[in-house]
Amino acid sequence: MTSKDSTKGIKSDGWSTRYYELPEGSKELQDLIEYKNMNFAVANIFKAAYRLGDKEGTSPEYDLNKIVFFAERELIRRKKLSDQSSIPDSDSNG
């Protein structure tokens, strides 16, 4: 088992790599979501991709739209975080 921190920066050669290994004892998606410390948006993308059209009363298009919706929200969230981190700290301006 590899920890989520040790998977950052693993180079892929196109074959199966450590970041695809499942954590020991995982039995359902929630175990993987918690192991990867996914936020709400990313977890919803993951779940919708996994079930793609299998949920009663939904179609693959419903799940794909859900994936797009949450992916767009996650991109906006990450851009805001990136923009905030590039703002100089007012205390450092002597």
VEXROGU-724688 format. One record per residue (C-alpha): chain; x negated, y negated, z negated; residue number from 0; residue in three letters. Coordinates in Angstrom, 2 decimals. Each point is the difference from the previous one (the first is absolute). Layout:
<atom><bamar>A</bamar><xx>X</xx><yy>Y</yy><zz>Z</zz><nugu>NUM</nugu><domi>ALA</domi></atom>
...
This chain:
<atom><bamar>A</bamar><xx>0.00</xx><yy>0.00</yy><zz>0.00</zz><nugu>0</nugu><domi>MET</domi></atom>
<atom><bamar>A</bamar><xx>-1.23</xx><yy>-3.46</yy><zz>0.84</zz><nugu>1</nugu><domi>THR</domi></atom>
<atom><bamar>A</bamar><xx>1.07</xx><yy>-3.12</yy><zz>-1.83</zz><nugu>2</nugu><domi>SER</domi></atom>
<atom><bamar>A</bamar><xx>1.61</xx><yy>-2.80</yy><zz>1.94</zz><nugu>3</nugu><domi>LYS</domi></atom>
<atom><bamar>A</bamar><xx>-2.99</xx><yy>-2.24</yy><zz>-0.67</zz><nugu>4</nugu><domi>ASP</domi></atom>
<atom><bamar>A</bamar><xx>-2.46</xx><yy>2.46</yy><zz>1.52</zz><nugu>5</nugu><domi>SER</domi></atom>
<atom><bamar>A</bamar><xx>1.93</xx><yy>0.09</yy><zz>3.31</zz><nugu>6</nugu><domi>THR</domi></atom>
<atom><bamar>A</bamar><xx>-0.68</xx><yy>-3.64</yy><zz>0.87</zz><nugu>7</nugu><domi>LYS</domi></atom>
<atom><bamar>A</bamar><xx>-2.43</xx><yy>-0.29</yy><zz>2.84</zz><nugu>8</nugu><domi>GLY</domi></atom>
<atom><bamar>A</bamar><xx>-0.07</xx><yy>3.67</yy><zz>1.00</zz><nugu>9</nugu><domi>ILE</domi></atom>
<atom><bamar>A</bamar><xx>-0.99</xx><yy>0.17</yy><zz>3.64</zz><nugu>10</nugu><domi>LYS</domi></atom>
<atom><bamar>A</bamar><xx>2.21</xx><yy>2.18</yy><zz>2.16</zz><nugu>11</nugu><domi>SER</domi></atom>
<atom><bamar>A</bamar><xx>-1.41</xx><yy>2.10</yy><zz>2.81</zz><nugu>12</nugu><domi>ASP</domi></atom>
<atom><bamar>A</bamar><xx>3.47</xx><yy>0.87</yy><zz>1.29</zz><nugu>13</nugu><domi>GLY</domi></atom>
<atom><bamar>A</bamar><xx>0.20</xx><yy>3.21</yy><zz>-2.00</zz><nugu>14</nugu><domi>TRP</domi></atom>
<atom><bamar>A</bamar><xx>1.62</xx><yy>0.50</yy><zz>-3.37</zz><nugu>15</nugu><domi>SER</domi></atom>
<atom><bamar>A</bamar><xx>-1.70</xx><yy>-2.02</yy><zz>-2.71</zz><nugu>16</nugu><domi>THR</domi></atom>
<atom><bamar>A</bamar><xx>0.26</xx><yy>-0.37</yy><zz>-3.76</zz><nugu>17</nugu><domi>ARG</domi></atom>
<atom><bamar>A</bamar><xx>2.56</xx><yy>-2.78</yy><zz>0.15</zz><nugu>18</nugu><domi>TYR</domi></atom>
<atom><bamar>A</bamar><xx>2.51</xx><yy>2.56</yy><zz>1.27</zz><nugu>19</nugu><domi>TYR</domi></atom>
<atom><bamar>A</bamar><xx>-0.50</xx><yy>2.33</yy><zz>-2.96</zz><nugu>20</nugu><domi>GLU</domi></atom>
<atom><bamar>A</bamar><xx>2.96</xx><yy>0.24</yy><zz>-2.35</zz><nugu>21</nugu><domi>LEU</domi></atom>
<atom><bamar>A</bamar><xx>-0.50</xx><yy>-0.63</yy><zz>-3.69</zz><nugu>22</nugu><domi>PRO</domi></atom>
<atom><bamar>A</bamar><xx>0.04</xx><yy>3.14</yy><zz>-2.09</zz><nugu>23</nugu><domi>GLU</domi></atom>
<atom><bamar>A</bamar><xx>3.47</xx><yy>0.80</yy><zz>-1.32</zz><nugu>24</nugu><domi>GLY</domi></atom>
<atom><bamar>A</bamar><xx>1.88</xx><yy>-2.25</yy><zz>2.40</zz><nugu>25</nugu><domi>SER</domi></atom>
<atom><bamar>A</bamar><xx>3.37</xx><yy>1.46</yy><zz>0.92</zz><nugu>26</nugu><domi>LYS</domi></atom>
<atom><bamar>A</bamar><xx>1.99</xx><yy>-2.85</yy><zz>1.52</zz><nugu>27</nugu><domi>GLU</domi></atom>
<atom><bamar>A</bamar><xx>-0.44</xx><yy>-3.37</yy><zz>1.65</zz><nugu>28</nugu><domi>LEU</domi></atom>
<atom><bamar>A</bamar><xx>0.31</xx><yy>-1.88</yy><zz>-3.28</zz><nugu>29</nugu><domi>GLN</domi></atom>
<atom><bamar>A</bamar><xx>-3.17</xx><yy>1.75</yy><zz>-1.20</zz><nugu>30</nugu><domi>ASP</domi></atom>
<atom><bamar>A</bamar><xx>-1.86</xx><yy>-1.28</yy><zz>3.05</zz><nugu>31</nugu><domi>LEU</domi></atom>
<atom><bamar>A</bamar><xx>1.49</xx><yy>-3.48</yy><zz>-0.33</zz><nugu>32</nugu><domi>ILE</domi></atom>
<atom><bamar>A</bamar><xx>-1.19</xx><yy>-0.22</yy><zz>-3.60</zz><nugu>33</nugu><domi>GLU</domi></atom>
<atom><bamar>A</bamar><xx>-3.43</xx><yy>1.50</yy><zz>0.82</zz><nugu>34</nugu><domi>TYR</domi></atom>
<atom><bamar>A</bamar><xx>-0.58</xx><yy>-2.58</yy><zz>2.73</zz><nugu>35</nugu><domi>LYS</domi></atom>
<atom><bamar>A</bamar><xx>1.47</xx><yy>-2.76</yy><zz>-2.19</zz><nugu>36</nugu><domi>ASN</domi></atom>
<atom><bamar>A</bamar><xx>2.30</xx><yy>-1.11</yy><zz>2.83</zz><nugu>37</nugu><domi>MET</domi></atom>
<atom><bamar>A</bamar><xx>2.05</xx><yy>-3.13</yy><zz>-0.46</zz><nugu>38</nugu><domi>ASN</domi></atom>
<atom><bamar>A</bamar><xx>3.75</xx><yy>-0.10</yy><zz>0.74</zz><nugu>39</nugu><domi>PHE</domi></atom>
<atom><bamar>A</bamar><xx>-0.34</xx><yy>-0.92</yy><zz>3.68</zz><nugu>40</nugu><domi>ALA</domi></atom>
<atom><bamar>A</bamar><xx>-2.71</xx><yy>2.54</yy><zz>0.81</zz><nugu>41</nugu><domi>VAL</domi></atom>
<atom><bamar>A</bamar><xx>1.83</xx><yy>2.74</yy><zz>-1.91</zz><nugu>42</nugu><domi>ALA</domi></atom>
<atom><bamar>A</bamar><xx>3.16</xx><yy>-0.69</yy><zz>2.00</zz><nugu>43</nugu><domi>ASN</domi></atom>
<atom><bamar>A</bamar><xx>-1.97</xx><yy>0.19</yy><zz>3.26</zz><nugu>44</nugu><domi>ILE</domi></atom>
<atom><bamar>A</bamar><xx>-1.52</xx><yy>3.31</yy><zz>-1.11</zz><nugu>45</nugu><domi>PHE</domi></atom>
<atom><bamar>A</bamar><xx>3.34</xx><yy>1.51</yy><zz>-1.01</zz><nugu>46</nugu><domi>LYS</domi></atom>
<atom><bamar>A</bamar><xx>1.81</xx><yy>-1.15</yy><zz>3.15</zz><nugu>47</nugu><domi>ALA</domi></atom>
<atom><bamar>A</bamar><xx>-2.76</xx><yy>1.39</yy><zz>2.23</zz><nugu>48</nugu><domi>ALA</domi></atom>
<atom><bamar>A</bamar><xx>0.05</xx><yy>3.33</yy><zz>-1.82</zz><nugu>49</nugu><domi>TYR</domi></atom>
<atom><bamar>A</bamar><xx>3.76</xx><yy>0.52</yy><zz>0.24</zz><nugu>50</nugu><domi>ARG</domi></atom>
<atom><bamar>A</bamar><xx>0.45</xx><yy>-1.67</yy><zz>3.44</zz><nugu>51</nugu><domi>LEU</domi></atom>
<atom><bamar>A</bamar><xx>3.67</xx><yy>0.69</yy><zz>0.72</zz><nugu>52</nugu><domi>GLY</domi></atom>
<atom><bamar>A</bamar><xx>0.39</xx><yy>2.83</yy><zz>-2.53</zz><nugu>53</nugu><domi>ASP</domi></atom>
<atom><bamar>A</bamar><xx>1.94</xx><yy>-2.02</yy><zz>-2.58</zz><nugu>54</nugu><domi>LYS</domi></atom>
<atom><bamar>A</bamar><xx>3.72</xx><yy>0.66</yy><zz>0.27</zz><nugu>55</nugu><domi>GLU</domi></atom>
<atom><bamar>A</bamar><xx>1.82</xx><yy>-2.83</yy><zz>1.71</zz><nugu>56</nugu><domi>GLY</domi></atom>
<atom><bamar>A</bamar><xx>-3.11</xx><yy>-1.54</yy><zz>1.56</zz><nugu>57</nugu><domi>THR</domi></atom>
<atom><bamar>A</bamar><xx>-1.69</xx><yy>0.27</yy><zz>3.36</zz><nugu>58</nugu><domi>SER</domi></atom>
<atom><bamar>A</bamar><xx>-3.66</xx><yy>-0.12</yy><zz>0.95</zz><nugu>59</nugu><domi>PRO</domi></atom>
<atom><bamar>A</bamar><xx>0.66</xx><yy>-3.56</yy><zz>1.23</zz><nugu>60</nugu><domi>GLU</domi></atom>
<atom><bamar>A</bamar><xx>1.24</xx><yy>-0.98</yy><zz>-3.47</zz><nugu>61</nugu><domi>TYR</domi></atom>
<atom><bamar>A</bamar><xx>-3.20</xx><yy>1.26</yy><zz>-1.58</zz><nugu>62</nugu><domi>ASP</domi></atom>
<atom><bamar>A</bamar><xx>-2.17</xx><yy>-1.61</yy><zz>2.68</zz><nugu>63</nugu><domi>LEU</domi></atom>
<atom><bamar>A</bamar><xx>1.74</xx><yy>-3.33</yy><zz>-0.59</zz><nugu>64</nugu><domi>ASN</domi></atom>
<atom><bamar>A</bamar><xx>-0.60</xx><yy>0.42</yy><zz>-3.73</zz><nugu>65</nugu><domi>LYS</domi></atom>
<atom><bamar>A</bamar><xx>-3.69</xx><yy>0.66</yy><zz>0.68</zz><nugu>66</nugu><domi>ILE</domi></atom>
<atom><bamar>A</bamar><xx>-0.25</xx><yy>-3.15</yy><zz>2.14</zz><nugu>67</nugu><domi>VAL</domi></atom>
<atom><bamar>A</bamar><xx>1.86</xx><yy>-2.09</yy><zz>-2.60</zz><nugu>68</nugu><domi>PHE</domi></atom>
<atom><bamar>A</bamar><xx>-2.27</xx><yy>1.06</yy><zz>-2.87</zz><nugu>69</nugu><domi>PHE</domi></atom>
<atom><bamar>A</bamar><xx>-3.16</xx><yy>-0.17</yy><zz>2.15</zz><nugu>70</nugu><domi>ALA</domi></atom>
<atom><bamar>A</bamar><xx>0.78</xx><yy>-3.60</yy><zz>0.91</zz><nugu>71</nugu><domi>GLU</domi></atom>
<atom><bamar>A</bamar><xx>0.63</xx><yy>-0.87</yy><zz>-3.65</zz><nugu>72</nugu><domi>ARG</domi></atom>
<atom><bamar>A</bamar><xx>-3.27</xx><yy>1.67</yy><zz>-1.03</zz><nugu>73</nugu><domi>GLU</domi></atom>
<atom><bamar>A</bamar><xx>-1.94</xx><yy>-1.89</yy><zz>2.66</zz><nugu>74</nugu><domi>LEU</domi></atom>
<atom><bamar>A</bamar><xx>1.47</xx><yy>-3.30</yy><zz>-1.24</zz><nugu>75</nugu><domi>ILE</domi></atom>
<atom><bamar>A</bamar><xx>-0.82</xx><yy>0.91</yy><zz>-3.62</zz><nugu>76</nugu><domi>ARG</domi></atom>
<atom><bamar>A</bamar><xx>-3.59</xx><yy>0.87</yy><zz>0.90</zz><nugu>77</nugu><domi>ARG</domi></atom>
<atom><bamar>A</bamar><xx>-0.45</xx><yy>-3.19</yy><zz>2.03</zz><nugu>78</nugu><domi>LYS</domi></atom>
<atom><bamar>A</bamar><xx>1.23</xx><yy>-2.06</yy><zz>-2.96</zz><nugu>79</nugu><domi>LYS</domi></atom>
<atom><bamar>A</bamar><xx>-2.47</xx><yy>1.78</yy><zz>-2.29</zz><nugu>80</nugu><domi>LEU</domi></atom>
<atom><bamar>A</bamar><xx>-2.80</xx><yy>-0.55</yy><zz>2.47</zz><nugu>81</nugu><domi>SER</domi></atom>
<atom><bamar>A</bamar><xx>0.87</xx><yy>-3.68</yy><zz>0.38</zz><nugu>82</nugu><domi>ASP</domi></atom>
<atom><bamar>A</bamar><xx>0.14</xx><yy>-0.45</yy><zz>-3.78</zz><nugu>83</nugu><domi>GLN</domi></atom>
<atom><bamar>A</bamar><xx>-3.39</xx><yy>1.61</yy><zz>-0.48</zz><nugu>84</nugu><domi>SER</domi></atom>
<atom><bamar>A</bamar><xx>-1.59</xx><yy>-2.37</yy><zz>2.52</zz><nugu>85</nugu><domi>SER</domi></atom>
<atom><bamar>A</bamar><xx>1.16</xx><yy>-3.11</yy><zz>-1.91</zz><nugu>86</nugu><domi>ILE</domi></atom>
<atom><bamar>A</bamar><xx>-2.93</xx><yy>-1.38</yy><zz>-2.02</zz><nugu>87</nugu><domi>PRO</domi></atom>
<atom><bamar>A</bamar><xx>0.47</xx><yy>0.00</yy><zz>-3.75</zz><nugu>88</nugu><domi>ASP</domi></atom>
<atom><bamar>A</bamar><xx>0.63</xx><yy>-3.58</yy><zz>-1.18</zz><nugu>89</nugu><domi>SER</domi></atom>
<atom><bamar>A</bamar><xx>-2.25</xx><yy>0.60</yy><zz>-3.04</zz><nugu>90</nugu><domi>ASP</domi></atom>
<atom><bamar>A</bamar><xx>-3.01</xx><yy>0.68</yy><zz>2.21</zz><nugu>91</nugu><domi>SER</domi></atom>
<atom><bamar>A</bamar><xx>0.03</xx><yy>-3.47</yy><zz>1.57</zz><nugu>92</nugu><domi>ASN</domi></atom>
<atom><bamar>A</bamar><xx>-2.32</xx><yy>-1.51</yy><zz>-2.59</zz><nugu>93</nugu><domi>GLY</domi></atom>
